[in-house]
Amino acid sequence: MEACRQFPENAQILDAGCGDGRYIRNLKKYGYNRVTGIDLFDSLSDKSINYLCGDVNNLPFRDESFEVLYDSVINYSQYPEKTLRGMEK
């Protein structure tokens, strides 16, 4: 999380594979309020998190929607190269 403190102050951040949102909560503690989480769960119990149910292999965002991509799931991807190519836009 210490490395995250170097993100631009008002960065739009995507936490791809956000799980229960623990990294998003930590990013908020550092003052990052423009954070979106995406994962395969129908919903999160923490309703203060901007969350979307979706697949990181098929992100539902326009290209260049985020300045920072925080990827928590690439090591779980069956096709990591495909996942990364989809995230680089």
Jmol script that loads the backbone (N, CA, C; Angstrom):
load data "model"
ATOM      1  N   MET A   1       0.817  -1.192   0.000  1.00  0.00           N
ATOM      2  CA  MET A   1       0.000   0.000   0.000  1.00  0.00           C
ATOM      3  C   MET A   1       0.863   1.260   0.000  1.00  0.00           C
ATOM      4  N   GLU A   2       2.060   1.168   0.493  1.00  0.00           N
ATOM      5  CA  GLU A   2       2.927   2.351   0.520  1.00  0.00           C
ATOM      6  C   GLU A   2       3.178   2.875  -0.889  1.00  0.00           C
ATOM      7  N   ALA A   3       3.343   1.993  -1.854  1.00  0.00           N
ATOM      8  CA  ALA A   3       3.552   2.415  -3.241  1.00  0.00           C
ATOM      9  C   ALA A   3       2.345   3.177  -3.773  1.00  0.00           C
ATOM     10  N   CYS A   4       1.169   2.872  -3.290  1.00  0.00           N
ATOM     11  CA  CYS A   4      -0.055   3.540  -3.747  1.00  0.00           C
ATOM     12  C   CYS A   4      -0.059   5.012  -3.388  1.00  0.00           C
ATOM     13  N   ARG A   5       0.681   5.394  -2.404  1.00  0.00           N
ATOM     14  CA  ARG A   5       0.713   6.799  -1.984  1.00  0.00           C
ATOM     15  C   ARG A   5       1.345   7.683  -3.047  1.00  0.00           C
ATOM     16  N   GLN A   6       1.905   7.072  -4.081  1.00  0.00           N
ATOM     17  CA  GLN A   6       2.542   7.834  -5.147  1.00  0.00           C
ATOM     18  C   GLN A   6       1.618   8.042  -6.345  1.00  0.00           C
ATOM     19  N   PHE A   7       0.381   7.572  -6.260  1.00  0.00           N
ATOM     20  CA  PHE A   7      -0.589   7.810  -7.326  1.00  0.00           C
ATOM     21  C   PHE A   7      -0.912   9.302  -7.357  1.00  0.00           C
ATOM     22  N   PRO A   8      -1.298   9.819  -8.519  1.00  0.00           N
ATOM     23  CA  PRO A   8      -1.744  11.223  -8.564  1.00  0.00           C
ATOM     24  C   PRO A   8      -2.901  11.441  -7.582  1.00  0.00           C
ATOM     25  N   GLU A   9      -2.952  12.624  -6.990  1.00  0.00           N
ATOM     26  CA  GLU A   9      -3.925  12.912  -5.924  1.00  0.00           C
ATOM     27  C   GLU A   9      -5.369  12.628  -6.297  1.00  0.00           C
ATOM     28  N   ASN A  10      -5.791  13.011  -7.462  1.00  0.00           N
ATOM     29  CA  ASN A  10      -7.191  12.877  -7.854  1.00  0.00           C
ATOM     30  C   ASN A  10      -7.376  11.754  -8.881  1.00  0.00           C
ATOM     31  N   ALA A  11      -6.528  10.743  -8.807  1.00  0.00           N
ATOM     32  CA  ALA A  11      -6.541   9.664  -9.794  1.00  0.00           C
ATOM     33  C   ALA A  11      -7.842   8.878  -9.772  1.00  0.00           C
ATOM     34  N   GLN A  12      -8.305   8.514 -10.953  1.00  0.00           N
ATOM     35  CA  GLN A  12      -9.424   7.588 -11.111  1.00  0.00           C
ATOM     36  C   GLN A  12      -8.786   6.198 -11.093  1.00  0.00           C
ATOM     37  N   ILE A  13      -9.104   5.366 -10.099  1.00  0.00           N
ATOM     38  CA  ILE A  13      -8.435   4.087  -9.876  1.00  0.00           C
ATOM     39  C   ILE A  13      -9.423   2.946 -10.041  1.00  0.00           C
ATOM     40  N   LEU A  14      -8.987   1.895 -10.728  1.00  0.00           N
ATOM     41  CA  LEU A  14      -9.773   0.664 -10.838  1.00  0.00           C
ATOM     42  C   LEU A  14      -9.062  -0.424 -10.060  1.00  0.00           C
ATOM     43  N   ASP A  15      -9.760  -1.027  -9.117  1.00  0.00           N
ATOM     44  CA  ASP A  15      -9.252  -2.199  -8.406  1.00  0.00           C
ATOM     45  C   ASP A  15      -9.884  -3.413  -9.074  1.00  0.00           C
ATOM     46  N   ALA A  16      -9.129  -4.039  -9.964  1.00  0.00           N
ATOM     47  CA  ALA A  16      -9.611  -5.186 -10.733  1.00  0.00           C
ATOM     48  C   ALA A  16      -9.443  -6.447  -9.903  1.00  0.00           C
ATOM     49  N   GLY A  17     -10.548  -7.058  -9.554  1.00  0.00           N
ATOM     50  CA  GLY A  17     -10.525  -8.212  -8.666  1.00  0.00           C
ATOM     51  C   GLY A  17     -10.463  -7.753  -7.228  1.00  0.00           C
ATOM     52  N   CYS A  18     -11.364  -6.865  -6.873  1.00  0.00           N
ATOM     53  CA  CYS A  18     -11.292  -6.169  -5.579  1.00  0.00           C
ATOM     54  C   CYS A  18     -11.657  -7.031  -4.378  1.00  0.00           C
ATOM     55  N   GLY A  19     -12.189  -8.230  -4.606  1.00  0.00           N
ATOM     56  CA  GLY A  19     -12.555  -9.074  -3.468  1.00  0.00           C
ATOM     57  C   GLY A  19     -13.561  -8.383  -2.567  1.00  0.00           C
ATOM     58  N   ASP A  20     -13.275  -8.326  -1.279  1.00  0.00           N
ATOM     59  CA  ASP A  20     -14.202  -7.702  -0.330  1.00  0.00           C
ATOM     60  C   ASP A  20     -14.008  -6.192  -0.229  1.00  0.00           C
ATOM     61  N   GLY A  21     -13.090  -5.637  -1.016  1.00  0.00           N
ATOM     62  CA  GLY A  21     -12.874  -4.193  -1.022  1.00  0.00           C
ATOM     63  C   GLY A  21     -11.829  -3.689  -0.059  1.00  0.00           C
ATOM     64  N   ARG A  22     -11.037  -4.576   0.507  1.00  0.00           N
ATOM     65  CA  ARG A  22     -10.075  -4.134   1.537  1.00  0.00           C
ATOM     66  C   ARG A  22      -9.048  -3.150   0.998  1.00  0.00           C
ATOM     67  N   TYR A  23      -8.580  -3.319  -0.237  1.00  0.00           N
ATOM     68  CA  TYR A  23      -7.612  -2.362  -0.794  1.00  0.00           C
ATOM     69  C   TYR A  23      -8.281  -1.026  -1.085  1.00  0.00           C
ATOM     70  N   ILE A  24      -9.535  -1.072  -1.498  1.00  0.00           N
ATOM     71  CA  ILE A  24     -10.268   0.171  -1.743  1.00  0.00           C
ATOM     72  C   ILE A  24     -10.410   0.951  -0.442  1.00  0.00           C
ATOM     73  N   ARG A  25     -10.736   0.272   0.634  1.00  0.00           N
ATOM     74  CA  ARG A  25     -10.850   0.955   1.931  1.00  0.00           C
ATOM     75  C   ARG A  25      -9.510   1.585   2.319  1.00  0.00           C
ATOM     76  N   ASN A  26      -8.408   0.888   2.069  1.00  0.00           N
ATOM     77  CA  ASN A  26      -7.091   1.451   2.376  1.00  0.00           C
ATOM     78  C   ASN A  26      -6.768   2.638   1.474  1.00  0.00           C
ATOM     79  N   LEU A  27      -7.109   2.543   0.206  1.00  0.00           N
ATOM     80  CA  LEU A  27      -6.883   3.677  -0.694  1.00  0.00           C
ATOM     81  C   LEU A  27      -7.670   4.896  -0.227  1.00  0.00           C
ATOM     82  N   LYS A  28      -8.874   4.677   0.248  1.00  0.00           N
ATOM     83  CA  LYS A  28      -9.677   5.785   0.763  1.00  0.00           C
ATOM     84  C   LYS A  28      -9.014   6.425   1.983  1.00  0.00           C
ATOM     85  N   LYS A  29      -8.366   5.616   2.816  1.00  0.00           N
ATOM     86  CA  LYS A  29      -7.658   6.164   3.984  1.00  0.00           C
ATOM     87  C   LYS A  29      -6.545   7.112   3.551  1.00  0.00           C
ATOM     88  N   TYR A  30      -5.950   6.851   2.382  1.00  0.00           N
ATOM     89  CA  TYR A  30      -4.898   7.716   1.850  1.00  0.00           C
ATOM     90  C   TYR A  30      -5.471   8.907   1.087  1.00  0.00           C
ATOM     91  N   GLY A  31      -6.787   9.005   1.024  1.00  0.00           N
ATOM     92  CA  GLY A  31      -7.410  10.156   0.390  1.00  0.00           C
ATOM     93  C   GLY A  31      -7.867   9.947  -1.043  1.00  0.00           C
ATOM     94  N   TYR A  32      -7.757   8.733  -1.546  1.00  0.00           N
ATOM     95  CA  TYR A  32      -8.215   8.455  -2.909  1.00  0.00           C
ATOM     96  C   TYR A  32      -9.699   8.114  -2.866  1.00  0.00           C
ATOM     97  N   ASN A  33     -10.504   8.979  -3.459  1.00  0.00           N
ATOM     98  CA  ASN A  33     -11.948   8.808  -3.386  1.00  0.00           C
ATOM     99  C   ASN A  33     -12.575   8.429  -4.718  1.00  0.00           C
ATOM    100  N   ARG A  34     -11.793   8.384  -5.758  1.00  0.00           N
ATOM    101  CA  ARG A  34     -12.311   8.044  -7.078  1.00  0.00           C
ATOM    102  C   ARG A  34     -11.871   6.621  -7.431  1.00  0.00           C
ATOM    103  N   VAL A  35     -12.292   5.672  -6.624  1.00  0.00           N
ATOM    104  CA  VAL A  35     -11.885   4.273  -6.779  1.00  0.00           C
ATOM    105  C   VAL A  35     -13.112   3.428  -7.092  1.00  0.00           C
ATOM    106  N   THR A  36     -12.966   2.572  -8.091  1.00  0.00           N
ATOM    107  CA  THR A  36     -14.023   1.641  -8.475  1.00  0.00           C
ATOM    108  C   THR A  36     -13.476   0.230  -8.336  1.00  0.00           C
ATOM    109  N   GLY A  37     -14.276  -0.643  -7.785  1.00  0.00           N
ATOM    110  CA  GLY A  37     -13.901  -2.055  -7.674  1.00  0.00           C
ATOM    111  C   GLY A  37     -14.739  -2.898  -8.614  1.00  0.00           C
ATOM    112  N   ILE A  38     -14.129  -3.930  -9.151  1.00  0.00           N
ATOM    113  CA  ILE A  38     -14.863  -4.887  -9.985  1.00  0.00           C
ATOM    114  C   ILE A  38     -14.428  -6.288  -9.583  1.00  0.00           C
ATOM    115  N   ASP A  39     -15.411  -7.186  -9.491  1.00  0.00           N
ATOM    116  CA  ASP A  39     -15.143  -8.586  -9.172  1.00  0.00           C
ATOM    117  C   ASP A  39     -16.383  -9.384  -9.566  1.00  0.00           C
ATOM    118  N   LEU A  40     -16.351 -10.668  -9.328  1.00  0.00           N
ATOM    119  CA  LEU A  40     -17.424 -11.552  -9.778  1.00  0.00           C
ATOM    120  C   LEU A  40     -18.584 -11.691  -8.788  1.00  0.00           C
ATOM    121  N   PHE A  41     -18.484 -11.078  -7.612  1.00  0.00           N
ATOM    122  CA  PHE A  41     -19.550 -11.162  -6.618  1.00  0.00           C
ATOM    123  C   PHE A  41     -20.758 -10.334  -7.066  1.00  0.00           C
ATOM    124  N   ASP A  42     -21.954 -10.774  -6.712  1.00  0.00           N
ATOM    125  CA  ASP A  42     -23.159 -10.006  -7.047  1.00  0.00           C
ATOM    126  C   ASP A  42     -23.122  -8.620  -6.421  1.00  0.00           C
ATOM    127  N   SER A  43     -22.642  -8.538  -5.194  1.00  0.00           N
ATOM    128  CA  SER A  43     -22.554  -7.255  -4.495  1.00  0.00           C
ATOM    129  C   SER A  43     -21.555  -7.382  -3.349  1.00  0.00           C
ATOM    130  N   LEU A  44     -21.210  -6.252  -2.759  1.00  0.00           N
ATOM    131  CA  LEU A  44     -20.342  -6.234  -1.578  1.00  0.00           C
ATOM    132  C   LEU A  44     -21.164  -5.787  -0.380  1.00  0.00           C
ATOM    133  N   SER A  45     -20.775  -6.252   0.782  1.00  0.00           N
ATOM    134  CA  SER A  45     -21.492  -5.850   1.996  1.00  0.00           C
ATOM    135  C   SER A  45     -21.218  -4.381   2.325  1.00  0.00           C
ATOM    136  N   ASP A  46     -20.042  -3.873   1.959  1.00  0.00           N
ATOM    137  CA  ASP A  46     -19.680  -2.476   2.211  1.00  0.00           C
ATOM    138  C   ASP A  46     -20.267  -1.608   1.098  1.00  0.00           C
ATOM    139  N   LYS A  47     -21.388  -0.983   1.363  1.00  0.00           N
ATOM    140  CA  LYS A  47     -22.102  -0.193   0.353  1.00  0.00           C
ATOM    141  C   LYS A  47     -21.444   1.151   0.074  1.00  0.00           C
ATOM    142  N   SER A  48     -20.405   1.505   0.836  1.00  0.00           N
ATOM    143  CA  SER A  48     -19.701   2.764   0.581  1.00  0.00           C
ATOM    144  C   SER A  48     -18.718   2.637  -0.588  1.00  0.00           C
ATOM    145  N   ILE A  49     -18.523   1.415  -1.068  1.00  0.00           N
ATOM    146  CA  ILE A  49     -17.587   1.164  -2.169  1.00  0.00           C
ATOM    147  C   ILE A  49     -18.313   1.227  -3.498  1.00  0.00           C
ATOM    148  N   ASN A  50     -17.728   1.969  -4.437  1.00  0.00           N
ATOM    149  CA  ASN A  50     -18.241   2.018  -5.802  1.00  0.00           C
ATOM    150  C   ASN A  50     -17.858   0.688  -6.454  1.00  0.00           C
ATOM    151  N   TYR A  51     -18.829  -0.208  -6.590  1.00  0.00           N
ATOM    152  CA  TYR A  51     -18.565  -1.585  -6.995  1.00  0.00           C
ATOM    153  C   TYR A  51     -19.418  -1.978  -8.188  1.00  0.00           C
ATOM    154  N   LEU A  52     -18.809  -2.786  -9.059  1.00  0.00           N
ATOM    155  CA  LEU A  52     -19.512  -3.324 -10.209  1.00  0.00           C
ATOM    156  C   LEU A  52     -19.202  -4.810 -10.323  1.00  0.00           C
ATOM    157  N   CYS A  53     -20.242  -5.622 -10.489  1.00  0.00           N
ATOM    158  CA  CYS A  53     -20.050  -7.046 -10.732  1.00  0.00           C
ATOM    159  C   CYS A  53     -19.651  -7.210 -12.188  1.00  0.00           C
ATOM    160  N   GLY A  54     -18.508  -7.836 -12.422  1.00  0.00           N
ATOM    161  CA  GLY A  54     -18.042  -8.031 -13.789  1.00  0.00           C
ATOM    162  C   GLY A  54     -16.776  -8.853 -13.838  1.00  0.00           C
ATOM    163  N   ASP A  55     -16.381  -9.188 -15.043  1.00  0.00           N
ATOM    164  CA  ASP A  55     -15.221 -10.043 -15.302  1.00  0.00           C
ATOM    165  C   ASP A  55     -14.040  -9.183 -15.743  1.00  0.00           C
ATOM    166  N   VAL A  56     -12.903  -9.318 -15.087  1.00  0.00           N
ATOM    167  CA  VAL A  56     -11.728  -8.525 -15.462  1.00  0.00           C
ATOM    168  C   VAL A  56     -11.229  -8.862 -16.866  1.00  0.00           C
ATOM    169  N   ASN A  57     -11.658  -9.990 -17.416  1.00  0.00           N
ATOM    170  CA  ASN A  57     -11.283 -10.337 -18.784  1.00  0.00           C
ATOM    171  C   ASN A  57     -12.167  -9.649 -19.820  1.00  0.00           C
ATOM    172  N   ASN A  58     -13.206  -8.986 -19.364  1.00  0.00           N
ATOM    173  CA  ASN A  58     -14.133  -8.297 -20.259  1.00  0.00           C
ATOM    174  C   ASN A  58     -14.633  -7.042 -19.550  1.00  0.00           C
ATOM    175  N   LEU A  59     -13.743  -6.092 -19.351  1.00  0.00           N
ATOM    176  CA  LEU A  59     -14.084  -4.892 -18.581  1.00  0.00           C
ATOM    177  C   LEU A  59     -15.115  -4.036 -19.308  1.00  0.00           C
ATOM    178  N   PRO A  60     -16.124  -3.578 -18.580  1.00  0.00           N
ATOM    179  CA  PRO A  60     -17.219  -2.819 -19.187  1.00  0.00           C
ATOM    180  C   PRO A  60     -16.989  -1.303 -19.204  1.00  0.00           C
ATOM    181  N   PHE A  61     -15.731  -0.874 -19.319  1.00  0.00           N
ATOM    182  CA  PHE A  61     -15.409   0.543 -19.278  1.00  0.00           C
ATOM    183  C   PHE A  61     -14.838   0.995 -20.618  1.00  0.00           C
ATOM    184  N   ARG A  62     -15.032   2.278 -20.922  1.00  0.00           N
ATOM    185  CA  ARG A  62     -14.419   2.832 -22.124  1.00  0.00           C
ATOM    186  C   ARG A  62     -12.908   2.870 -21.942  1.00  0.00           C
ATOM    187  N   ASP A  63     -12.178   2.864 -23.047  1.00  0.00           N
ATOM    188  CA  ASP A  63     -10.725   2.978 -22.995  1.00  0.00           C
ATOM    189  C   ASP A  63     -10.333   4.250 -22.246  1.00  0.00           C
ATOM    190  N   GLU A  64      -9.259   4.153 -21.511  1.00  0.00           N
ATOM    191  CA  GLU A  64      -8.675   5.265 -20.764  1.00  0.00           C
ATOM    192  C   GLU A  64      -9.627   5.856 -19.727  1.00  0.00           C
ATOM    193  N   SER A  65     -10.461   5.017 -19.129  1.00  0.00           N
ATOM    194  CA  SER A  65     -11.371   5.476 -18.081  1.00  0.00           C
ATOM    195  C   SER A  65     -10.658   5.674 -16.741  1.00  0.00           C
ATOM    196  N   PHE A  66      -9.495   5.068 -16.578  1.00  0.00           N
ATOM    197  CA  PHE A  66      -8.786   5.107 -15.300  1.00  0.00           C
ATOM    198  C   PHE A  66      -7.333   5.501 -15.508  1.00  0.00           C
ATOM    199  N   GLU A  67      -6.805   6.263 -14.546  1.00  0.00           N
ATOM    200  CA  GLU A  67      -5.382   6.605 -14.570  1.00  0.00           C
ATOM    201  C   GLU A  67      -4.534   5.501 -13.949  1.00  0.00           C
ATOM    202  N   VAL A  68      -5.135   4.753 -13.017  1.00  0.00           N
ATOM    203  CA  VAL A  68      -4.394   3.722 -12.286  1.00  0.00           C
ATOM    204  C   VAL A  68      -5.208   2.430 -12.284  1.00  0.00           C
ATOM    205  N   LEU A  69      -4.521   1.340 -12.581  1.00  0.00           N
ATOM    206  CA  LEU A  69      -5.127   0.012 -12.493  1.00  0.00           C
ATOM    207  C   LEU A  69      -4.420  -0.734 -11.375  1.00  0.00           C
ATOM    208  N   TYR A  70      -5.190  -1.121 -10.386  1.00  0.00           N
ATOM    209  CA  TYR A  70      -4.675  -1.915  -9.279  1.00  0.00           C
ATOM    210  C   TYR A  70      -5.217  -3.323  -9.499  1.00  0.00           C
ATOM    211  N   ASP A  71      -4.351  -4.218  -9.921  1.00  0.00           N
ATOM    212  CA  ASP A  71      -4.779  -5.562 -10.310  1.00  0.00           C
ATOM    213  C   ASP A  71      -4.456  -6.554  -9.207  1.00  0.00           C
ATOM    214  N   SER A  72      -5.498  -7.160  -8.669  1.00  0.00           N
ATOM    215  CA  SER A  72      -5.336  -8.116  -7.578  1.00  0.00           C
ATOM    216  C   SER A  72      -5.515  -9.562  -8.017  1.00  0.00           C
ATOM    217  N   VAL A  73      -5.784  -9.794  -9.298  1.00  0.00           N
ATOM    218  CA  VAL A  73      -6.176 -11.140  -9.715  1.00  0.00           C
ATOM    219  C   VAL A  73      -5.417 -11.729 -10.892  1.00  0.00           C
ATOM    220  N   ILE A  74      -4.449 -11.036 -11.429  1.00  0.00           N
ATOM    221  CA  ILE A  74      -3.778 -11.540 -12.633  1.00  0.00           C
ATOM    222  C   ILE A  74      -3.194 -12.933 -12.403  1.00  0.00           C
ATOM    223  N   ASN A  75      -2.739 -13.198 -11.199  1.00  0.00           N
ATOM    224  CA  ASN A  75      -2.161 -14.514 -10.905  1.00  0.00           C
ATOM    225  C   ASN A  75      -3.212 -15.624 -10.884  1.00  0.00           C
ATOM    226  N   TYR A  76      -4.501 -15.271 -10.874  1.00  0.00           N
ATOM    227  CA  TYR A  76      -5.569 -16.273 -10.905  1.00  0.00           C
ATOM    228  C   TYR A  76      -6.132 -16.485 -12.313  1.00  0.00           C
ATOM    229  N   SER A  77      -5.717 -15.658 -13.237  1.00  0.00           N
ATOM    230  CA  SER A  77      -6.275 -15.709 -14.586  1.00  0.00           C
ATOM    231  C   SER A  77      -5.767 -16.931 -15.346  1.00  0.00           C
ATOM    232  N   GLN A  78      -6.687 -17.584 -16.034  1.00  0.00           N
ATOM    233  CA  GLN A  78      -6.306 -18.731 -16.862  1.00  0.00           C
ATOM    234  C   GLN A  78      -5.487 -18.273 -18.064  1.00  0.00           C
ATOM    235  N   TYR A  79      -5.767 -17.067 -18.550  1.00  0.00           N
ATOM    236  CA  TYR A  79      -5.066 -16.495 -19.699  1.00  0.00           C
ATOM    237  C   TYR A  79      -4.550 -15.106 -19.336  1.00  0.00           C
ATOM    238  N   PRO A  80      -3.460 -15.028 -18.563  1.00  0.00           N
ATOM    239  CA  PRO A  80      -2.994 -13.728 -18.068  1.00  0.00           C
ATOM    240  C   PRO A  80      -2.650 -12.731 -19.171  1.00  0.00           C
ATOM    241  N   GLU A  81      -2.124 -13.191 -20.297  1.00  0.00           N
ATOM    242  CA  GLU A  81      -1.781 -12.274 -21.377  1.00  0.00           C
ATOM    243  C   GLU A  81      -3.036 -11.590 -21.921  1.00  0.00           C
ATOM    244  N   LYS A  82      -4.098 -12.356 -22.096  1.00  0.00           N
ATOM    245  CA  LYS A  82      -5.365 -11.802 -22.579  1.00  0.00           C
ATOM    246  C   LYS A  82      -5.926 -10.801 -21.567  1.00  0.00           C
ATOM    247  N   THR A  83      -5.850 -11.158 -20.304  1.00  0.00           N
ATOM    248  CA  THR A  83      -6.343 -10.273 -19.256  1.00  0.00           C
ATOM    249  C   THR A  83      -5.592  -8.951 -19.286  1.00  0.00           C
ATOM    250  N   LEU A  84      -4.279  -9.007 -19.366  1.00  0.00           N
ATOM    251  CA  LEU A  84      -3.475  -7.782 -19.391  1.00  0.00           C
ATOM    252  C   LEU A  84      -3.756  -6.944 -20.627  1.00  0.00           C
ATOM    253  N   ARG A  85      -3.909  -7.572 -21.782  1.00  0.00           N
ATOM    254  CA  ARG A  85      -4.216  -6.815 -22.998  1.00  0.00           C
ATOM    255  C   ARG A  85      -5.538  -6.082 -22.850  1.00  0.00           C
ATOM    256  N   GLY A  86      -6.513  -6.688 -22.235  1.00  0.00           N
ATOM    257  CA  GLY A  86      -7.798  -6.033 -22.036  1.00  0.00           C
ATOM    258  C   GLY A  86      -7.725  -4.864 -21.070  1.00  0.00           C
ATOM    259  N   MET A  87      -6.785  -4.916 -20.132  1.00  0.00           N
ATOM    260  CA  MET A  87      -6.660  -3.865 -19.132  1.00  0.00           C
ATOM    261  C   MET A  87      -5.820  -2.698 -19.604  1.00  0.00           C
ATOM    262  N   GLU A  88      -5.021  -2.886 -20.648  1.00  0.00           N
ATOM    263  CA  GLU A  88      -4.105  -1.831 -21.046  1.00  0.00           C
ATOM    264  C   GLU A  88      -4.780  -0.679 -21.786  1.00  0.00           C
ATOM    265  N   LYS A  89      -6.035  -0.800 -22.090  1.00  0.00           N
ATOM    266  CA  LYS A  89      -6.723   0.254 -22.851  1.00  0.00           C
ATOM    267  C   LYS A  89      -7.181   1.375 -21.963  1.00  0.00           C
TER     268      LYS A  89
END
end "model"
wireframe off; spacefill off
backbone 0.3
color backbone group
